[in-house]
Amino acid sequence: MKSLVAILSAMAWCGMASAATILIDSHQGLFTSFAGVETVAITPHPVWEPNHPTNPGDASDSAAVWISFADTGFGGARFQPSEGTTPVVTVFDTFQSGVGMLSLYVWADDTASVLLDGNLLMPAVFTQGVCSNQAIGCRPEDKGNISAALSEGQHTLSFVLYQVGSGNNTSSNPFGLLFTGTAPLPIPESEESGSAVPEPATWGLLTCGLAGFIWLRRRRQQTAPLEGVKNVYGRK
């Protein structure tokens, strides 16, 4: 029984170590606005969350950078005036995922609402201080921390951006979006079609379990003679 528990524990550890995810990041050139305009990287304001924030899925620094529909960042060439509660632009990210959880951090100036497949995950906040002064805003502490269940297949994230501030230039009132996160890796087509070829994560799990079994067997073989000696000399 102890052997079985140890083997299962080793397999569980290997499974966690080999869990596969896809990255979801706001980096230059991959996303389009509602008008079909390609997004560009922008310079973040000094008080904003810096580029390359920690990714919630793997606790490492991500490749995410601040983006916008034009150079509307700090000191940028294109000023985006306040539109109040009227959206300025919507940025989309479409991805394929497996079954599991979406983990996402989002920042925006001044604020944003986030939808998954048309369903609201987090609303915009129209208070004002520094950006929205709460999630979803622009400072590190104003991040939107989002988790959502995903089914197997294609999904679309929508980031609806708003400009609320009263500044009249890109130094006092810049505009942009930053997000980073992970989603589960989709099942390979070979597995969906019933192919007997396991994916790399499955091979890793099986190898770990086998290694644990071999280690336990060798340990038993090494300790068995010693246990026999103790029994002999322990008799009266």
N, C-alpha and C positions, 0 to 999 in steps of 0.2 A: 504493500500500500504506500509506504514511504517513497519507494522507487517511482511509483506511478505519479505521485504528487510532485516529486522533483522534476520528472520529465515534462509534465504538463506545465509546471511553472517556467521551465526553460523555454518551452514552445511559446508560452504567452509573452515572455520577455522578448523573444525574437520577433513575434508578431508586432509588438509595439515598436520595436526598432526598425522594422521594415515597412511600416505603414506608409503608403504612397499617397502623395497629395499633388495637386497642381497649384501654382502660384497665381494670384489675382492681384495685379499691381497697376497703378496709374503711371506708366512710363511712356515716354514720348513716341508718338507715331502709331499707336495701336488702336486708338479709339476715335469715334466720330461723334459729332453733335447731331442734334435733330435736323440741322440744315445740311448735313453731309460735309461739314467743315472739319478737316483733320486737326486734332488737338496738337498743341505745342507745349514744350517744357517752359516753365516760367521761373523767375527768381522769387523765392519766398521772402516775406517780410521778416525782419529780425525776431519778432515775437511769435511767429508761426512755429508749428511743429516742423523741425528740420527735414530735409529730404532724407531718404533711406531710413524710415522709421522701423522700429521693431515689428516683426511680423507675428501676429497672434497665433498662427498655426505651428510655428517651429521655433519661436523665441530668438530668431536671428535677425540681423539687419536685412531689410528687403531692398530691392532695386527701385522702389517707388519714388517718384518725384512729383512735385506740384505741376499741374497742367491746367490749361484753359483753352478756349476757342481762339485766342489771340494772345499777344504779349501784354496781358493785363496784370502781371505780377508786380512786385515791388520795384519802382523806378522804370516800369515798362513803357513801351511806346503807345499803347492803346488803353485809354481810360474807360472803364465801365461805370457809368453813373448808377445811382440807386434806382431800382425798379420796385422797391417795396416788396409786397407779397406776390408780385408778378414774376414768374420764372424768367431768368435771363437765358439759360441754355440747359439742355439735358444731355448728359454724356452716358453712352451705353457701353456695356461690356458683356458680350455673349460668350458662353463657355460650355463645354461638355463636362459632365461630372458623373461620378458613381453615386451610390447611396451613402449618405452620411450627413455631416454637418458643414455648413459654410461658416467660417470664422473671419471676421472682417473688422478693421479699424478704418474710420473715415474722419477726415478733417475738411473744412471748407471755410472760405471767407466770401460773404459773411456767414452763410449757412446753407444747408442742403437737406433735402429729403431723399431717402433711399428706398427703392422698390425692387422686389425680386419677382420676376414674371408678372409684373403689374400689381403685385400685392405690397402694401406699405410695410416696411420693416422698421423705419425710424423717421419721424416727421422733422421738418425744418423748425427752427426756433427763432422767432422774430424779436427777441429782446436785444438790447444793444449795450455793450460795454466795450470790451475788446472783441471784435467780431460778435458772435452771438452770446458770448460770456457763459455758455454752457454747450453741451453736445446737441447738435453738431456745430462746432465752431472751428477756430483756426489754431488756438494755443494747444500745447501738448496735453493739458488737462481737460481740454474741450473735445476730446475724441469721442466719436460715436462707436461704441463697442457692440457689435452685432453678431448674433448667432442665429442660424436658421437651418431647418432640416431640408435636405436635398434628396430628390429622387433621381434614379438613373436617367440621363438624357441631357438635352440642351436647356440652358437657363439664360436669362438676361437680367443683368443688374442695370437699373436706371438711377442716375444721380441727377436730381433736379436742383439746379443751383440758383441761389438768390443773392442779390446785392442790396444791402439795407443801409449801409453807412452813409454818413453825411459829408465825407471828405470829397474834394473836387479834383484830386489828382491821384496817380498811382503810388505815390509815396505815402499819402495819408489814407487812401482807400483802395488798396489792391483787391484783386479778385481771382479765385482759383479753387482747385480741388486736389486732394491727396487721399489715396486709399491703398491699403495693402491687406492681403488675407490669403486664405487657402481654402480649397475644396477637395473632396475625395477624388482620386484618380478614377476615370471610367473603366469599366470592365473591358479587357481587350476583345476584339471581334472574334479571335480564335476561341476564346472561352465561351462567348455567347453562342457560337455555332456548334459547341459540343466537342471541340478539338481536345485531344488528350495532352496538349502541350501546356504545362503550367506556366504562369507568369513568373518573373524573377522573384517577386515577394513570396510566392508559394514555395519555390525552390529553397529560398532562405529559411523559411519556417520549417520545412521538412529536414533540412540539413542540421539545423539547430537541435531539433528533437532527437535525431539519430545520434548526434555527438553527445548529447546528454545521456542517452541510453548506454553508449559504449563506455563513457566515463564511469557511470555507476557500476557497470558489470566488472570493469577492471578493478575498481576499488573493493568490491566484494571479494574478488579473487585474491587480492593482496592481504586483506584483513582476515579471511577465513582461517588460515593456518595459525595465526596468532590467537584467535579465539579458541582453537582446539588446544593449544598449549595451556592456556589459562584454565580450561576445564580439567585437564589432566592433573595439573599441580594443585588445583583447588580441592581435590578429593582428600578425605581423611582416612 
